[in-house]
Amino acid sequence: VATTEDSAIHPTSVYGITKQVQGQLIHLCCKAIGIDAVTFRYQNVYGPGQSLSNPYTGILSIFSTRIKNGNEINIFEDGLETRDFVYIDDVVDAPIRGIEVPRAAGHVFNVGTGVATDVLTVARTLMESYGTEVPLRVSGNYRLGDIRHNYADITLAREILGFQPKVDFPTGISRFASWVDSQSVQEDRYDESIKEMKDKGLYK
C-alpha cells in the first residue's frame, strides 16, 4: 500500500534516522520561534544533472553507467521490489508550492508520483532507451535496511498544495536517457560500493 505522511516511522539505518530527526527538529524549533515550517519527503528523485559516477545516487545512475560500460546488471532480491521514481521538474515544483501556499505551514508532504515501479522494469526500460542489451542477473542479494516496496500517497500534497506530478515514468526515463547519452561514459564504481557494503556487513 502507499505510504502516507502519518504512517509509522521506524528507520533501520543511520541515514533514515537522520532524515527523521531533521524533520522533527525543523518543526519543533520553528514553532518555538514563530517561523512557519514545511517539510518534504522525497521519493526516488532522478533526472538530468545527477551524478553518474557516484554509485550511491540511486539505481538509475548505477544501471545507466553499467549499461554504458557494457557490464552486467545485478538485480537485488527478485527484481520485483518497487520504488516511486519522481522526475526532478516535479520535485522542484513541490517546495515552490510549499512556499507560496499559506495552508502548507506546519505540514509534512510526500513528494512522488504515487506510482510503484519495479526494478526489473527500470533496468529493461533503460536498456531499451539506450538501445543496448547487457546481461541481467537476478541475484537475490539485498542491502540491510531496505524495504521491499515503497511508493508515496500524495493525497495531502494534491489537496493542500495543488501538487500533481506532470512527468510519468516513461517520459522521465526518455528525458533522462537522452541526457545520459550526451554525457561522457563514466567509470563504473559499482563493484567498489558492493565491496564497501560487504565490509560493513550491509550486503546479504
Summary of the structure (lengths in Angstrom):
residues: 204
radius of gyration: 18.1
end to end distance: 25.7
largest distance: 55.9
contacts: 585
relative contact order: 0.21
helix: 43%
strand: 14%
